[in-house]
Amino acid sequence: MLGTPQMEGAINRAPTVAMVTLGEVVRTFKAAATIRIRREADPGFAWQRNYYEHVLRGDDALARARRYVADNPARWVDDPERPR
């Protein structure tokens, strides 16, 4: 019943919000993507171990990161970790 000590305590408490870490976001994305890629394209698909995170601070850092992402596929042939 409203007005009981138990209910008044519940009403006065702020709702809790679960914080999600970057690692949890990446893990969830990779799990979903792996299932889809293995089902639709490559049953032997596997991710490179780990990932690199870096905070982009400013326009110059953002431009370098965009250039890296755009240019990276061309360097795949020379990557020593590329499966042969």
N, C-alpha and C positions, 0 to 999 in steps of 0.2 A: 504494500500500500504506500502511496505517496505520503510523505510526511513522517515515515518511520525513520529511525536513526540510520538503518542500513541504506535506505534509498537516498536520504539526504547526502550521505557520504559519496554515493555513486554519482549523484547529480553534480556535485561540486568538483569532482575530479576532471581534469582535462583529458581528452582522448590521447592515447599514445600513438605515435607514428613510428613505424619501423624504418630504420635507416638502411638503405641498400648501398653496398660498397661497389666500387668500380669492378673489383674482382668478381663479385656475384653477377653483375651485368654481363661481363665478358664471358664468364662460364656458362650462363644461360644462353647467350647468343651462340656460342660455339657448339653447345650441345644440340640446339635446334638445327643449326646449319649442318652439322655433321650428319644428323639423321636424314635430312633432305638430300644432301649431296650423295651420300652412300646409296640411298634408294633410287635417285634419278640419274646419277652420272657416273660415280666411281665408287664401287664397293670397297676399295682399298684406301679410300681417302683418310688422311691423318693430318692433324695440325702440327705446325712447328711447335716445339715445346716452349712454353712461356710466351710472354709478350712484353713489349717495352712501352711504358707510359711516360709521357713528358708533358708538363704544363706549358702551353703556348702563351708567352707573355709579350703581346704586342704584334703589330702588323708584320714586322720583319720575320719573326719566328713563324708566324702563320704562313707567310709566303714560302719560307724554306721547307716547311712541312708539306705544303701543297706540291712543291716542285719534287720533293722526295717521293711522294705517293705517285705522281704522274710518271716519273722517270724510272721507278723501281722495277716494273715488269721487264724493261729492256735489259736490266742487269741480271735477270734470272739465269740466263745461259751460263754466265760466269760464276754463279754462286757455288762455293765449295760444298755447301750443305744440300744442294739440289740432288735429289735421288737420281741415280744414273740407271 
